[in-house]
Amino acid sequence: TEAIVEYENALKSWKQQHGMQHPLTGWGYLLLGKALAANGQLQDALVNMRQGLTVLDETTGPQNPKYLAGEIAYATVLEQSGMRVEGLQLKSEAERSLATLIGHQCMDCTVSVAALR
């Protein structure tokens, strides 16, 4: 419950400082949604997460790591709320897109950071 209040305050601040069309605002909606889901408020969580994804889609585009991470989080809440098939399908697509995006980030690099692990 404390996290919900804190994320609501942060979201309010981001909307005042940056407006609705800013990645921080979109991410704030997603964080609030995750907190709501953790508190069992799944329908409110889905509403906030959809809003966050809409903002991120309009500001960063769907081929952005934050957007894709948001889709994965949203898919998890879909599953929790009983929409298992939709959630699993969305999660699978988002994870595949994220893996592809990460794989293409360093096409012309001579050394891969992943190789340093």
N, C-alpha and C positions, 0 to 999 in steps of 0.2 A: 504494500500500500504506500509505503514511503517513497519507493521508486516512482510510482505513478505520479505522485504530487511533484516530485523533483523534475521528472520529464515534462509534465504539463507546464511547469514554470520555465524550464529551458525552452520549450517549444514556443511559448508565448514571447519570450525574449528574442528568439531567432526570427519570429514573424515580425516583431516590431523593428528589429535592426535590419533585416534583409528582405522582408516581404515574403509573399507566398512562393514566388518563383526563384527559389534558391536551394541548392543542394543540402545545406544544413537544415533547412526547414523540412525538406523531404525526409532526411535521415532522422530528424526529431520525431516525426510521425511514426516512423518504423520503430524507434526505440520505445516510444510510448505504447505502441501496439504490443511489443514483446512483453513489456511490464504488465499490461492489462491481461495478456494471455497467461502469464505466470500467476496472476491473481484469479484466474478462472473466468474472466470477463471476455469470453471468446468472440462474441459478436461485436463488441466495442473494439476489440483488438483488430478484427478483420477490417472494420471501417477505417480505422486509423492507418493501418498498414496499406490498404488500397490507396488512401490519400497520399501517403508517402511515396508509393511507387509511381503514382501519377505525376507528382512533382519531380521526382528523379528522372522519370522518362522525358519530361519536358525540358529539364535543365541539363542533364548529363547524357541522356540517351540510354537505350536499352543495352548497349554494348559497353557498359561501364562496370567495373568490379563492384562498386557500391550498389548499383541497381541490381545486379545479379545476386549479390549477397542478400539484399532485401527480398528478392523473389524467393530465395531459399528459405528465409525466415517466415515469409508469408505462407509458403507451401506447408511448412511445419504446423502452423496454426490452422490451416485448412484441414489437415489431417486430424488434428486434435478436435476440431469442431464437427467431425463426422463426414467430411468430404474427402475421404481417403484416396479415392481414385484420382480426383482432380489434383489433390496435393502431391501425390506421388509422381504424377505426370509432369506437373510444373517443376517440382524439385529436380527431376531427372533432366529436363530440358535446360534449366538454369545451371545446373552443375556441369553439364556438357558444354554449354556456352562459355562458362567461366573457365573451364579447362582449355578450351580452344583459344580464348582471349589471352590467357596467361602464356600459352604455348607460342602465340604469335608476337608477343611483346618484344622479344629479343631475336628476331629473325636474322639480323646482320651482326649480332654480337660474336666476338671471338671466344669469349669465356662466359659460361652460363653460371649464374649465381647458384642455381640448383645443383650444379656439379660440385660446389664448394661444401656442401653439407657433409 
